[in-house]
Amino acid sequence: MKKILIIYLALFVGLASCKKLEEINVDPNKVTEAHPQLLLTQIEWSAAHFNFGTGALYAQKMLVQTDGENGGQYYKWDRADFDAYSNMRDITKMMEEAARINSNAYVALGKFFRSFYFLNLTLTFGDVPYSQALQGETQETYTPPTYDAQKDVFKGILAELKEANDILAAENTIIAGDIIYAGDVTKWRKAVNALRLKVLMLLSKKEADADLNIKSTFAQVVNSEPLFASGTDDAQLVFLDQEGNRYPEFNSSSYGSGMYMDSTFIRRLQDRTDPRLFIFCTQTKNAEDGGLAINDFSAYEGGDPAAPYSEVNTKAANGKTSKVNNRYTKDPTTEPVVIIGYTEQQLIIAEGIVRGWVSGDAKDYYDEAVKASFKFYETYAKGYGSYVTQAIATAYLAKPINNLAAAATDEQKIEMIVTQRYLRTFLQSPWASFFDHLRTGYPSFRRPPGVNIPYRWMYPQAEYNVNAENVSAAIQTQFGEGNDKISSQPWWLK
């Protein structure tokens, strides 16, 4: 019996020695392959939540803090993070799995979401790792990535979006796992092209750069590619009243006693008799106690974003300051988060017409954008739809302050268009209005005397720890040695 066991053992060892260890030591519970649809759902969810929240609203003069100094409100920030790269790991994996099963639609969506994140990264910092980024698992010997010039990052983003559109144009399959468009390839093409227009408009200061072909590319997209036809095409995430699928600010404790509305934001809405005011914020306590109607514009007031927070706190304690409308924290299925949508697209095209990049009637696009924004809130702001009907939107657009035809110069038209982009970004499109302000100067952002608005954020400390040579080279190339500062102006704004 012992001899038989020894023989069997010898045979087993002999067979095993013919195979590599990794071939016989496979954990059946550890997944090494997956259909890309299993990754797409989380990718879309993460993109809709990326940078979401109130942080940008302080810098964009929509909120003030009364129980302490908020760094964004006073433009006292330093470093940002590279979290976008972490999110893009799933995108990389999705694209790898898509290539494995020869499913090009997922490759195209990967390019869309890569563009979404790389755009955020380069606007935040300037030069960033792009061409060598996200290769840690494919390199035989890992080396930290070099930084690409910001112009090359923008060119890469635009190239990837064009590739995404071209790939999807040849697809006729349903994209499984898609919680934004339920697999509709045509709607995804529209979203891709709307983002292309957004990127091109962000480069408005570079319209004379022949290497970028901004104007001709913009016109080609507007005239020849599928674009959003109405708000129903918006690339948005709709929330459900179930655990893990509710609106991000539902039951949020951050809207406590110290957070109030900014007076400059409220005044811009009041000056335009803009009924979105009632949707964004509450009446002051004094106005509510006095029985003023919800649609009484005098019932709303904010805190001065340039004043010391103690002064703003006193005003709020006296019942003279509005808070954020509690529908954002009380309604688990309030409005969707729009990644890119019809309102923004139409305003971008309107600006492109004013700038002479494409032919058309800027007022038509501008009016359609405003009406679509009103329609969005009529649809989703429960209990407030009667304040933002299409009839009210038409009357709103007829007022001289809102009527694009009443603007005397192209610069005034651009200010009106960019201001409407700003007004639609309350708890939507984080930081978009801040970057538009850097690009155009509109709208103006009130701040204490002597405080300058930053152009960027400093690179993460982790980069100095693990990629010091490359981050230092990027700083030197862009700004000069040792000038990783928030006041350093990146290429896209020069």
C-alpha positions, 0 to 999 in steps of 0.5 A: 500500500505504501508503495502505491501511495508513493507511486501516485505521489510521484506521478502527481509531482511529476505532472505538477512540475510540467505546469507553471505554478500560476496555472495550478494555483488559481483562486476560483473566487478571484475574478480575472475577467468580466464583461465590460457592462459590469464596470460601466455602471459604476463608471457612470455612477462615479462620474456623476458624483465626481466633485459633486457637492457644495465645495465649488459653490463657495468659490462661485459665489453661491454660498457663504459660511457663517460658523467659520472661514471657508477656504473656497469662499475667500480663495484660500486653497492650496493642493488638489488631489489626483483622485481622477486617476483612481476613477480611471482605473475602472475605465482602463479595465473596461476598455481592456475587457471590451478589446478582449471580447471585441466590443467597440462601444465600450471602448468608445464610452471609455474614451468619453469618460477618460476625456471627462476626467482628463479635462478636469485634471488639466483644468485643475493643475495645468500639465498632467500625466496623460500619454504615460498615465494608467500604465502601471499594470502593463509595464514590465518595469514600472516607471513614474509617468512624465507630464504632458504639456497642457496643449497636448492633453487638450489635443489628446482629449479632442482626439479621443472624443472624435474617435469615440464619435466615429466608433459609435457611428459604426455601432448598432448594438445596445450597450448593456449596463448603461444607467444613463441612456439605457444603451442608446448609442445615438444618444451617446454620440450626442453626449460625446459631441456636446462634450467636444463643443465644451472642450473647444469653447474652453479653448476660446483664448486659443482660437488663433492657434492653427494647430488646434483648428478650433473654429473649423472643428467647432463648425464641423461638429455643429453642422455635421454631427449628432447633437442634443435636440432637447433636454430629454437627451441630457446625459444625466443620472436619475436617482431612485428612492432606495438605499445606495441610489438616492440623491447625493445630498439627501439627509446631508448634515453639511447644510446645517446652521452655518451654510447660507446663500450668497448675496451676489448670487441671489441679487443676480437672480433678483435683478433678472426676476429669475424664478429659479431663485425660489427653487434654489433657496428659502425665504429669509426667516423674517420674510417667512414669519412676515407671511411673504409669498414664495414668489415674492423676490424681496423675500430672499437675501444672502450674505456678503461673501467678501465680509468676515464670516462673523458679520455674515453670521450676525445677519443670519442670526437676525433672520435676514439670510436665506438658506439652501432650499431643503428639497435638496436634503429632504427629497431622495429623488430630486433633480438628476445630476447632468454630466453634459446637457442640452441647456449647456450645449445650446449656450455654447453654440450661442457663444460660438455664433457670437464669436463667429465660429459658426453661422446661425442665430445666437438668440435662438440657441440662447432662448432654447437653452433658457427654456430648457433650463426652466423645463428641467426644474418644472419637471424635477423640482417637485412643488415648484413647477408652476413658477418655471413654466414655458410661458414664464420662461418666454416672459422672462426672455422678453425682459431687456436684461435677459433679451440677447437681442437687446445687447449692444455689443458682442461682448455684452452678448457673451456676458449674457450667455456665460451668465446663463451658464452660471445660473444653471450650475447650482448643484450641477456641473461642479466648477464649470462656472469657475473655469468659465469665469477664468476664461471670460471674466464673467460673471464677476466674483465678489471677494475681499480687497486685495484677494486675487482669484486663483488660476489653478491648484498646486500638485498633490504632495504625493507627487513630490513623494513618488514622482518628484523628478517629473512633477518638478520638470512640469512646474519648471516648464510651465511656470519656472522653478519653484512656482507651483502656486495657485497664482501661476497661470496655465497655458489655456488661459494665456 
